[in-house]
Structures are given as C-alpha cells and as structure tokens.
Amino acid sequence: MVASPTDGGLSQRLFDALIADYPDHRPGTRPVHAVGIGAVGYFVPSDVAPRFTVAEHFQMERVNVTVRFSNGSGSPVESDAAIDVRGMATKFHLPSGDSTDLVMSSLPVFFSRNPQDFLDLAKAGEPKPVKPQPRWSRLTDMLLLREPRPPADPSSPNSGTAGVIAYANCHPFARPAIIAALTQPAPTSYARATYHAIHTFKFTDPDGNVRYCRFAWEPVAGVRPETRSGLPKDYLHTELRQRLMRGPARFVLRAVVGGQGDALDNPTKGWDTTRLRVVMGELVLTQLAPDAGAAVEPLSFNPTRVVPGFDISNDKVLVARGAAYAYSCRQRGGTGC
C-alpha cells in the first residue's frame, strides 16, 4: 500500500524544484539519487521481531529483497568520491506477491519539518553563479577560526551551495541535516555506512499495542569513511561488485523505540540516545542485481509503501515524499509506481 493523498500539485512542484537543482539532469532518471547500483539477497527477522509487529516480513524465516545503493546527487555524472549523501533503498518481496519498502539515507535527520519547508529548501538550492569571496570575508573567517568558503570549481561556475547555506542560516531547524549533507565524507564501501529511515513509523504487535519507531541499517563490517584521494569516480560501484564476489554484505536492522518527549512527526529532530534499541533482523546481500546491478533502475522504492503492522506515522513530510516518489516514478516511466 502506498499513501497517495491528493496534494494539490505539491508533488509536481517538488519534482520540478529538485530537477532545477541539477541542470545536467537526464530525463528518465530520478530527480535525486540519480546514479545507483542494485543488489539482491534476503532478510532474516530476529527472534524478538514478531513480538513487536505483526507485519508480514517479520513473521517469516526469510524474505527475498532487492536493494539499490545510490549517491544523493540528481546529476547523471557518477562521482562516488564526492561529499554527498548516500542512499540505501530496500524492497521486501512478500509471498503474497505484494512488496514493502524501507528507504534510507546516510543522513541522521531530515531537512524539513513540513512539505512547504522542503519545497523552499529545494528552491534555495537552485544553482546560481558563484561570486568570488571578498578578501575581508576571508580575513573574517580567519579571525573567527571559521572554515573558509571553498574556492569555486572552474568546471562548474554555478552552484546551489550558497543558497542552501543561506537557507540554513535563516532556518535553524534545517541546520543539522544541511551540515551533515555538506560535510559527509564518502564511505570506503556502500556496505560500510549506516543508513537511517529518518521518519517515524508505527509498529503494531500481536496484542494490538502500538509503538513508534525509527529504523537504521547498520553494517556488520563496521562504518569506515574513505580517507584516500584520487580514487576513480566509480570506485563505490567497483568495490561493491568485488565485495559481493568474495562473499555476502550484511546489515543489521535496528529499531529505536520512541519515548516520552520524542518528536513523532518532525524528522528534523533526533531522538534521545538512551531509548530502547531492538535488533529486528539481518539483511544479507549475496550478489548484484541482473545486468551488472542496473536492473533495479526502473524500479520504484517508496517510503510510504507499507503493510499492516508496519504503518506510516502522521509525519506530513513522509506523506509528501511518498506522493512525490510516486509522481517521479510515473514521470520517468518507472515500474511499480
């Protein structure tokens, strides 16, 4: 089931604003996370998972999955070494013939409290000519022990970074996610990063009790940022191919159970780190998807494609993202929209 409310054209406005952030965007690809690679495998729920939810994929011995790893940019130019958000979208293939998705990224929190904030941020990121930094501004950075603005890229005279930073300066709620997005180092492997679902979801257990949870994929191999320079632009894709030839890549699915005072409908706010953490199962990726991992490119992954027992919360940004993903899928001629 995908939540698809009437949004008064918001999905199209979000789609158009995100496309405008990447002037070299290629039609037929996703507006963000345009470059990706797919893998297949299976998910094994933990022994305790059925106590927390009646959702179908937590009741079985194992369920087949398709995963798409990606870079956050909407540009078709592959740049695995860039400072960028990484994505991990997982589709659980249920015996009933239905599917359910978990869409995660390496951001611990989101940029926006509501759909209008999200739209405003997307518009702020539209590339504009980069102006040289005045000498007095560089001196101020030095006196305040502040990191100087990076020099303009000669091959790309336009950038949306200044607009995004200006937005963050005026909107404190967006700062944690924007800082994370602009400073995240590339990982050594797609299989050595942690991915967060960002939004809150609702578990219903066999007795009808409801718990609100947030989720993360945690790599069994451990988190490791890349420190080398001069890497090939496709090194993450190459590394994943080589890794899966040697053996499976594994992730643990961890649920954090919300408590009193935690924001259930505001993805810009993190939760108390002392909350109950439950291991819900293990993901085992065994090989690339067909066609050297490219077979997943038409496939739709949607954060609001859920099943009974694992439902969306009242987070309006989550609902808006779900509708925008469905719209995007139709625009690019994807499958399973």
C-alpha positions in Angstrom: 0.0 0.0 0.0 1.3 3.4 -0.9 -0.1 6.5 0.7 -1.2 8.7 -2.2 -3.3 11.6 -1.0 -4.4 14.5 -3.2 -1.7 17.1 -2.6 -2.8 20.0 -4.8 0.1 19.7 -7.2 2.8 19.7 -4.4 4.4 16.5 -5.9 4.9 18.2 -9.2 6.3 21.4 -7.6 8.7 19.3 -5.5 9.8 17.3 -8.5 10.3 20.4 -10.7 12.3 22.2 -7.9 14.6 19.2 -7.4 15.1 18.9 -11.1 16.1 22.6 -11.3 18.9 21.9 -8.7 20.7 19.8 -11.3 20.9 21.5 -14.7 22.5 18.4 -16.3 19.8 16.1 -15.0 18.9 13.4 -17.6 15.2 12.8 -18.4 14.1 9.3 -17.4 16.2 9.2 -14.2 15.4 10.1 -10.6 15.4 13.8 -9.7 17.8 12.9 -6.8 19.9 9.8 -6.2 20.1 9.5 -10.0 23.2 7.2 -10.0 22.8 3.9 -8.3 23.5 0.2 -8.3 21.4 -2.8 -7.3 21.9 -5.9 -5.3 19.8 -8.8 -4.3 19.6 -11.1 -1.2 17.4 -11.9 1.7 16.3 -10.7 5.1 16.1 -12.9 8.2 14.0 -11.4 11.1 15.2 -11.8 14.6 13.6 -13.9 17.2 12.1 -10.9 19.0 10.8 -9.2 15.9 7.4 -10.9 15.9 6.8 -9.6 19.4 6.9 -6.0 18.2 5.0 -6.2 14.9 2.6 -8.4 13.0 4.0 -7.1 9.7 4.3 -10.0 7.2 8.1 -9.7 6.5 8.9 -10.1 10.3 7.0 -13.4 10.6 8.9 -15.5 8.1 12.1 -17.5 8.2 13.5 -15.3 5.4 12.2 -12.9 2.7 13.9 -12.0 -0.6 15.0 -8.4 -1.0 16.2 -6.0 -3.7 18.4 -3.1 -2.7 19.5 0.0 -4.5 22.5 1.9 -3.3 23.0 5.4 -4.6 24.7 8.8 -4.4 22.5 11.7 -3.4 23.0 14.0 -6.4 20.5 14.3 -9.2 23.3 14.7 -11.8 23.9 11.7 -14.1 27.6 12.2 -13.7 29.0 9.4 -11.4 31.1 10.8 -8.6 31.5 8.2 -5.9 34.2 10.2 -4.1 32.2 13.4 -3.7 31.0 14.7 -0.4 27.4 13.6 -0.7 24.5 11.8 1.0 24.4 8.0 0.2 21.1 6.2 -0.2 20.0 2.6 0.5 16.5 1.6 -0.6 15.2 -1.9 0.2 12.3 -3.7 -1.3 11.0 -6.8 0.6 9.3 -9.2 -1.8 6.4 -10.8 0.2 4.9 -14.3 -0.6 1.6 -12.7 -1.2 3.0 -11.0 -4.3 3.0 -7.6 -2.6 6.1 -5.7 -1.5 7.0 -3.2 1.1 9.9 -0.7 1.1 12.4 0.9 3.5 14.0 4.0 2.0 17.0 5.2 4.0 19.9 7.6 3.6 23.1 8.4 5.5 21.5 11.5 6.9 20.6 11.0 10.6 17.8 13.6 10.4 15.9 15.4 7.6 16.0 19.0 6.3 12.4 20.0 6.7 9.5 20.0 9.3 6.7 20.2 6.7 6.3 19.9 2.9 6.5 23.7 2.4 9.9 23.8 4.1 11.0 21.0 1.8 9.9 23.0 -1.3 11.6 26.2 -0.1 14.9 24.4 0.5 14.8 22.8 -2.9 14.2 26.2 -4.5 17.1 27.7 -2.4 19.4 25.0 -3.8 18.9 26.1 -7.4 22.4 26.8 -8.9 23.5 30.4 -9.3 26.8 32.0 -10.5 29.4 31.6 -7.8 30.8 35.0 -6.7 34.4 35.3 -5.6 34.8 35.6 -1.8 35.9 39.1 -0.8 39.3 39.5 0.9 37.6 40.9 4.0 35.4 37.9 4.2 38.4 35.6 4.1 40.0 37.6 6.9 36.8 37.4 9.0 36.9 33.6 8.6 40.5 33.5 9.8 39.8 35.7 12.8 36.7 33.6 13.8 38.7 30.4 13.3 36.0 29.5 10.7 36.5 27.2 7.8 36.9 29.4 4.7 34.5 29.0 1.8 35.8 26.5 -0.7 37.0 28.0 -4.0 34.7 27.9 -7.0 35.0 24.9 -9.3 36.4 26.2 -12.6 34.5 23.5 -14.5 31.2 24.4 -12.8 30.7 28.2 -12.4 27.2 27.8 -10.9 26.4 26.3 -7.5 23.5 25.9 -5.1 25.6 25.6 -2.0 25.5 29.3 -1.2 21.7 29.3 -1.3 21.5 26.2 0.9 23.8 27.7 3.4 21.8 31.0 3.4 18.6 28.9 4.0 20.3 27.2 6.9 21.3 30.5 8.4 17.7 31.6 8.4 16.1 28.3 9.4 17.8 26.7 12.4 15.7 23.5 12.2 17.4 22.7 8.8 21.0 23.1 10.1 21.7 19.6 11.4 20.8 17.9 8.2 22.4 20.5 5.9 25.6 20.4 7.9 25.6 16.6 7.7 24.9 16.7 3.9 27.7 19.2 3.2 30.4 17.5 5.3 29.7 13.8 5.0 32.9 12.0 3.7 32.4 9.3 1.2 32.5 5.7 2.7 35.0 3.1 1.7 32.1 1.0 0.6 28.3 1.2 0.3 28.4 -1.7 2.7 30.3 0.3 5.3 27.9 3.1 6.0 24.9 3.5 8.3 21.6 4.4 6.7 18.6 6.0 8.5 14.9 5.9 7.6 14.7 9.4 9.2 10.9 9.3 9.7 8.9 7.7 12.4 6.9 4.5 11.7 4.2 2.7 13.7 4.6 -0.9 14.9 1.5 -2.9 16.0 2.2 -6.1 18.0 0.1 -9.2 18.2 -1.8 -7.8 21.2 -2.7 -4.6 19.4 -0.2 -2.4 21.2 1.3 0.4 19.2 4.9 1.6 19.3 6.5 4.4 17.4 9.9 3.6 16.0 12.8 4.8 13.8 15.0 2.5 11.9 18.6 2.2 10.7 20.6 -0.3 8.7 23.9 -0.8 10.5 26.8 -2.5 8.6 28.1 -5.7 10.1 31.5 -4.9 8.7 31.5 -1.5 10.6 31.4 2.1 9.5 34.5 3.3 7.6 34.9 6.7 5.8 37.2 7.0 2.9 40.4 8.9 3.5 42.3 8.2 0.3 42.4 10.8 -2.6 42.5 10.3 -6.3 40.0 7.5 -6.4 38.2 6.5 -9.6 34.8 8.2 -10.0 33.1 4.8 -9.9 35.1 3.3 -7.0 32.0 2.5 -4.8 30.3 0.6 -7.6 33.5 -1.3 -8.4 34.1 -2.0 -4.7 30.6 -3.4 -4.3 31.0 -5.7 -7.3 34.3 -7.1 -5.9 32.9 -7.4 -2.4 29.9 -9.5 -3.4 32.2 -11.7 -5.5 34.1 -12.5 -2.3 31.1 -13.1 -0.1 27.8 -11.5 1.2 27.5 -8.0 2.6 25.4 -7.9 5.8 23.4 -5.2 7.7 21.5 -5.3 10.9 18.1 -3.7 11.0 17.8 -1.8 14.3 14.6 -0.2 15.6 14.7 2.7 18.1 11.5 2.8 20.1 10.2 6.3 20.8 9.5 7.5 24.3 8.0 10.5 26.1 9.1 13.8 24.5 10.4 12.3 21.2 9.2 14.0 18.1 6.9 11.6 16.2 6.0 13.9 13.3 9.1 16.1 12.9 12.0 14.4 11.1 14.4 17.3 11.7 14.7 16.4 15.4 16.8 13.5 16.7 15.7 11.2 19.5 17.1 10.6 22.9 20.1 8.2 22.5 19.0 6.3 25.7 15.9 4.9 24.0 15.3 1.2 23.7 17.0 -0.3 20.7 15.8 -3.6 19.2 17.5 -5.7 16.6 14.8 -6.6 14.1 16.8 -8.8 11.8 19.7 -9.2 9.4 20.0 -8.3 5.7 22.3 -10.5 3.6 23.2 -9.3 0.1 24.6 -12.1 -2.0 25.1 -10.7 -5.5 24.5 -7.8 -7.8 21.1 -7.4 -9.4 20.9 -8.6 -13.0 22.5 -6.6 -15.8 25.5 -5.7 -13.6 23.3 -4.2 -11.0 21.3 -2.0 -13.4 18.1 -4.0 -13.4 16.8 -2.0 -10.4 16.9 1.3 -12.1 13.3 1.4 -13.3 12.0 0.0 -10.0 10.0 2.2 -7.6 11.1 2.4 -4.0 8.6 4.4 -1.9 8.9 5.2 1.9 5.1 5.0 2.3 4.7 1.5 0.7 3.9 -0.2 3.9 1.9 -3.3 5.2 -0.4 -3.8 8.2 1.6 -3.9 11.4 4.2 -1.5 9.9 2.4 1.7 9.1 3.3 5.4 8.4 3.1 8.0 11.2 1.4 11.4 11.0 4.6 12.9 9.6 3.4 15.2 6.8 6.9 15.2 5.2 6.8 11.4 4.9 3.4 11.5 3.3 4.6 14.3 0.9 7.7 12.3 0.0 5.6 9.2 -0.7 3.4 11.1 -3.2 6.4 12.8 -4.8 8.2 9.5 -5.2 5.1 8.0 -7.0 4.9 11.1 -9.2 8.6 10.9 -10.0 8.2 7.2 -10.9 5.5 8.0 -13.4 7.4 10.8 -14.9 10.5 8.7 -15.6 8.4 5.7 -16.8 9.4 3.5 -13.8 7.8 0.3 -12.7 5.7 -0.4 -9.7 4.8 3.2 -9.2 
